[in-house]
Amino acid sequence: MRRVPVKDELKKRVVKGPDGLEFEVDPIQDYYCDARPEVRPGSYVRIVEDLFNWARSESLWILGFGTGCGAIEMRPLMTPRFDAYRYGIQWRPTPRQANLFVISGYLSVKTLKRAIRSYEQMQSPKYVVGLGSCTINGGMYWDSYNTIKKLDEYLPVDVYIAGCMPRPEALLAGFEELKRIIRAGKAEGANLYAQNFDWYKANQKRVIHDWDMPDYNW
């Protein structure tokens, strides 16, 4: 694979602090972790794990990654008409605070890299919902040279919500399906990503030709 030069903002440099002392800053070490993802073990007691899964299913904190028209459909869910909060669904502003990654709309190669980094910064257990036809087969951009098709080749997807674009009712139905999968203990996307990490990374690097960041982004 072609080696991409390190960007200037990621190079080591010496800075001077407020007290006048100089010290070296290594952005690669500051921004990234050099540990591979690990499989999260479940509880040894089934009834305890069932309780945890029930609690997780009733507390979905969404990191919305909207790139196109599909993202518009998430907004009505916050209004009194649909009131997603009564289903235990909440929107959060950062990956560190979220456990559900909702990717809506088309994904270009350049955008995919940002989606990967956002996903990897989320704490486990975490889940992925692909919203709209674009995440399934590229949607109306299916023949574009720069549009990602089959999102599950790059990130583990727990639920796809079909449509172009799906209505808010379809989103709620998709979230209810995700809840059912979580309660059944089958929402193991994060563990699947850790187990097949090399396969996912190979797929990601095959389409992202300017891979200028470490493999580990959490």
C-alpha positions as CSV (number, residue, x, y, z in Angstrom):
1,M,0.0,0.0,0.0
2,R,1.2,3.5,-0.8
3,R,2.7,5.2,2.2
4,V,1.1,8.5,3.0
5,P,3.3,11.2,4.6
6,V,2.4,12.2,8.1
7,K,0.5,15.5,8.3
8,D,2.3,18.4,9.9
9,E,-0.2,18.6,12.8
10,L,0.6,14.9,13.7
11,K,4.4,15.3,13.7
12,K,6.3,15.6,16.9
13,R,7.2,19.1,18.0
14,V,8.6,21.1,20.9
15,V,6.3,23.6,22.6
16,K,6.7,26.1,25.4
17,G,4.4,26.0,28.3
18,P,3.0,29.0,30.3
19,D,5.8,28.6,32.8
20,G,8.4,28.9,30.1
21,L,9.5,25.2,30.1
22,E,9.8,23.4,26.8
23,F,8.5,19.9,26.3
24,E,7.9,17.5,23.4
25,V,4.4,16.8,22.1
26,D,3.7,13.6,20.2
27,P,0.1,14.0,18.7
28,I,0.0,10.4,17.6
29,Q,0.5,9.2,21.2
30,D,-1.9,11.9,22.5
31,Y,-4.8,11.2,20.0
32,Y,-4.6,7.5,19.6
33,C,-4.2,4.3,21.6
34,D,-1.8,1.5,20.4
35,A,-3.8,-1.4,21.8
36,R,-6.0,-3.6,19.7
37,P,-9.7,-4.0,20.5
38,E,-10.5,-6.8,22.9
39,V,-13.5,-9.1,23.0
40,R,-15.8,-8.0,25.9
41,P,-16.5,-11.0,28.1
42,G,-20.1,-11.4,29.3
43,S,-21.2,-12.2,32.8
44,Y,-20.8,-15.8,34.0
45,V,-24.3,-15.7,35.5
46,R,-27.0,-15.8,32.8
47,I,-29.6,-14.0,34.8
48,V,-27.2,-11.1,35.5
49,E,-26.3,-10.8,31.8
50,D,-30.0,-10.8,30.9
51,L,-30.5,-8.0,33.4
52,F,-27.6,-6.0,31.8
53,N,-29.0,-6.6,28.3
54,W,-32.4,-5.4,29.3
55,A,-30.9,-2.2,30.8
56,R,-28.8,-1.6,27.7
57,S,-31.8,-2.1,25.4
58,E,-33.8,0.5,27.4
59,S,-30.9,3.1,27.3
60,L,-29.9,3.8,23.7
61,W,-27.7,6.8,23.4
62,I,-27.4,7.8,19.8
63,L,-24.4,9.3,18.0
64,G,-26.0,10.5,14.8
65,F,-23.7,10.5,11.7
66,G,-25.9,12.2,9.2
67,T,-24.5,12.7,5.7
68,G,-27.6,13.1,3.6
69,C,-31.4,13.3,3.6
70,G,-31.8,10.3,5.9
71,A,-30.6,12.3,8.8
72,I,-33.6,14.6,8.5
73,E,-35.9,11.8,9.6
74,M,-34.2,11.6,13.0
75,R,-35.3,15.1,14.0
76,P,-39.0,14.4,14.2
77,L,-38.3,11.6,16.7
78,M,-37.3,14.2,19.2
79,T,-40.6,16.1,18.9
80,P,-43.8,15.4,21.0
81,R,-45.5,13.6,18.1
82,F,-43.1,10.6,18.1
83,D,-41.3,11.3,21.5
84,A,-38.4,8.9,21.2
85,Y,-37.4,9.6,24.8
86,R,-40.3,7.5,26.0
87,Y,-38.6,4.5,24.4
88,G,-35.4,5.2,26.2
89,I,-33.7,6.7,23.2
90,Q,-31.5,9.8,23.7
91,W,-29.2,11.7,21.4
92,R,-25.6,12.5,22.5
93,P,-23.0,14.9,21.1
94,T,-19.8,12.8,21.3
95,P,-18.7,9.2,20.7
96,R,-17.6,8.8,24.3
97,Q,-21.2,9.3,25.5
98,A,-23.0,7.1,23.0
99,N,-23.6,3.4,22.6
100,L,-25.6,3.5,19.3
101,F,-24.0,4.7,16.1
102,V,-26.7,5.7,13.5
103,I,-25.2,6.2,10.1
104,S,-27.7,7.8,7.8
105,G,-27.2,8.8,4.2
106,Y,-24.5,8.0,1.7
107,L,-20.9,7.5,2.8
108,S,-18.0,8.7,0.6
109,V,-14.6,7.2,0.9
110,K,-13.4,10.4,2.7
111,T,-16.4,10.3,5.1
112,L,-16.0,6.6,5.8
113,K,-12.6,7.3,7.5
114,R,-14.3,9.7,9.9
115,A,-17.1,7.2,10.6
116,I,-14.6,4.6,11.5
117,R,-12.8,6.8,13.9
118,S,-16.0,7.8,15.5
119,Y,-17.1,4.2,15.9
120,E,-13.8,3.1,17.4
121,Q,-14.0,5.9,20.0
122,M,-17.3,4.6,21.4
123,Q,-17.1,2.3,24.4
124,S,-18.3,-1.2,24.3
125,P,-20.9,-2.6,24.2
126,K,-21.9,-0.5,21.1
127,Y,-24.3,-1.0,18.2
128,V,-24.6,0.2,14.6
129,V,-27.8,1.0,12.7
130,G,-27.6,1.7,9.0
131,L,-30.3,4.1,8.1
132,G,-31.6,4.3,4.5
133,S,-30.8,2.6,1.2
134,C,-27.4,4.4,0.8
135,T,-25.9,2.3,3.6
136,I,-27.2,-0.9,2.1
137,N,-26.3,-0.6,-1.6
138,G,-25.3,3.0,-2.2
139,G,-28.9,4.2,-2.9
140,M,-29.2,6.6,-5.7
141,Y,-25.4,6.8,-5.8
142,W,-24.9,3.1,-6.3
143,D,-22.8,3.6,-9.5
144,S,-20.6,6.4,-8.0
145,Y,-16.9,5.7,-7.9
146,N,-16.7,7.4,-4.5
147,T,-19.7,6.0,-2.6
148,I,-19.4,3.2,-0.1
149,K,-21.8,0.2,-0.6
150,K,-22.4,-2.6,1.9
151,L,-21.5,-0.7,5.1
152,D,-21.2,-4.0,6.9
153,E,-17.9,-4.7,5.1
154,Y,-16.3,-1.9,7.0
155,L,-18.2,-1.7,10.3
156,P,-20.4,-4.3,12.0
157,V,-24.1,-3.4,11.4
158,D,-26.7,-4.7,13.8
159,V,-29.8,-3.4,12.0
160,Y,-30.5,-1.9,8.6
161,I,-33.5,0.3,8.2
162,A,-34.5,0.2,4.5
163,G,-36.0,3.1,2.6
164,C,-35.1,6.2,0.7
165,M,-35.7,7.8,3.0
166,P,-37.4,5.8,5.8
167,R,-40.1,7.6,7.7
168,P,-39.8,8.2,11.5
169,E,-42.2,5.3,12.1
170,A,-39.7,3.0,10.3
171,L,-36.9,4.3,12.5
172,L,-38.8,3.5,15.7
173,A,-39.5,0.0,14.3
174,G,-35.8,-0.4,13.6
175,F,-34.9,0.7,17.1
176,E,-37.4,-1.7,18.6
177,E,-35.9,-4.5,16.5
178,L,-32.4,-3.5,17.8
179,K,-33.8,-3.6,21.4
180,R,-35.1,-7.1,20.8
181,I,-31.7,-8.2,19.5
182,I,-29.9,-6.7,22.5
183,R,-32.3,-8.3,25.0
184,A,-31.6,-11.7,23.3
185,G,-27.9,-11.2,23.8
186,K,-27.2,-11.3,20.0
187,A,-26.0,-7.7,19.5
188,E,-22.4,-8.6,19.5
189,G,-21.1,-6.2,16.8
190,A,-18.3,-4.8,19.0
191,N,-17.0,-8.3,19.7
192,L,-17.3,-9.2,16.1
193,Y,-15.3,-6.2,15.2
194,A,-12.6,-7.2,17.7
195,Q,-12.5,-10.9,16.5
196,N,-12.3,-9.9,12.8
197,F,-10.3,-6.8,13.2
198,D,-7.7,-7.6,10.6
199,W,-10.4,-8.4,8.0
200,Y,-12.3,-5.1,8.7
201,K,-9.0,-3.1,8.5
202,A,-8.1,-4.7,5.2
203,N,-11.4,-3.8,3.8
204,Q,-11.1,-0.2,5.1
205,K,-7.6,0.3,3.7
206,R,-8.6,-1.2,0.4
207,V,-10.9,1.8,-0.4
208,I,-9.2,4.5,1.7
209,H,-6.0,5.2,-0.2
210,D,-4.9,8.1,2.0
211,W,-4.8,6.1,5.3
212,D,-2.8,8.6,7.3
213,M,-3.8,7.5,10.9
214,P,-2.9,4.6,13.1
215,D,-5.0,1.5,13.0
216,Y,-6.2,2.1,16.6
217,N,-8.3,5.2,17.2
218,W,-9.9,4.8,20.6
